[in-house]
Amino acid sequence: MKRELQKTADLAAIAGASSVQPTDCTAAHAAALANATQNLAGFTPTINCGRWDPAQATERNFVAGQTAYNAVHVQITG
């Protein structure tokens, strides 16, 4: 089950990232949510847009909510 949840979160993040806009997360959030619920019903994902940059000294180089969005983080717990 853990593998299925991870796979769904990864696919949802990819779907959201293809729709992310630098100043608006609406389309990316909708795409990620649609993908996650289509692939695994019964779980509610947590979706955050933010900025991924290898120069950032944060875990996974991602900062949620930072403008100039270029990435989507999806977390599914179950």
C-alpha positions as CSV (number, residue, x, y, z in Angstrom):
1,M,0.0,0.0,0.0
2,K,2.9,2.4,0.8
3,R,4.2,1.8,-2.7
4,E,0.8,2.6,-4.3
5,L,0.5,5.8,-2.2
6,Q,4.0,6.9,-3.2
7,K,3.3,6.2,-6.9
8,T,0.1,8.1,-6.8
9,A,1.7,11.1,-5.0
10,D,4.5,11.1,-7.6
11,L,2.1,11.0,-10.6
12,A,-0.1,13.7,-9.1
13,A,3.0,16.0,-8.5
14,I,4.0,15.5,-12.2
15,A,0.5,16.3,-13.4
16,G,0.5,19.4,-11.2
17,A,3.9,20.5,-12.3
18,S,2.9,20.5,-15.9
19,S,0.3,23.1,-15.1
20,V,2.2,25.3,-12.6
21,Q,2.4,29.0,-13.3
22,P,5.0,31.3,-11.6
23,T,2.4,33.3,-9.7
24,D,-0.7,31.1,-9.6
25,C,-1.1,27.6,-8.2
26,T,-4.8,27.1,-9.0
27,A,-4.4,25.1,-12.2
28,A,-1.5,23.0,-10.8
29,H,-3.5,22.2,-7.6
30,A,-6.6,21.2,-9.7
31,A,-4.5,18.9,-12.0
32,A,-2.7,17.3,-9.1
33,L,-5.9,16.7,-7.2
34,A,-7.7,15.3,-10.3
35,N,-4.8,12.9,-11.0
36,A,-4.6,11.7,-7.4
37,T,-8.3,11.0,-6.9
38,Q,-8.4,9.3,-10.3
39,N,-5.6,6.9,-9.4
40,L,-6.4,6.2,-5.8
41,A,-9.9,6.9,-4.4
42,G,-10.6,7.3,-0.7
43,F,-7.5,9.4,0.2
44,T,-7.2,13.1,0.4
45,P,-3.8,14.5,-0.8
46,T,-2.1,17.5,0.6
47,I,-0.9,19.7,-2.3
48,N,1.5,22.6,-2.1
49,C,3.0,24.7,-4.8
50,G,6.4,26.1,-4.1
51,R,9.9,26.6,-5.4
52,W,12.4,23.8,-6.0
53,D,16.0,25.1,-6.3
54,P,19.1,23.0,-5.7
55,A,20.8,26.0,-4.2
56,Q,18.4,26.1,-1.3
57,A,19.7,24.6,1.9
58,T,16.4,22.9,2.8
59,E,15.4,19.3,2.8
60,R,14.6,18.2,-0.7
61,N,15.5,21.7,-1.9
62,F,11.8,22.7,-1.9
63,V,10.1,25.6,-0.1
64,A,6.3,25.5,-0.1
65,G,4.5,28.7,-0.8
66,Q,7.5,30.5,-2.1
67,T,6.5,32.6,-5.1
68,A,7.9,32.1,-8.6
69,Y,6.4,28.6,-8.3
70,N,8.1,25.9,-10.3
71,A,7.2,22.8,-8.4
72,V,4.3,20.9,-6.8
73,H,4.6,18.7,-3.6
74,V,1.9,16.1,-3.1
75,Q,1.6,14.1,0.2
76,I,-0.9,11.3,0.6
77,T,-1.2,9.6,4.0
78,G,-3.1,6.4,4.6
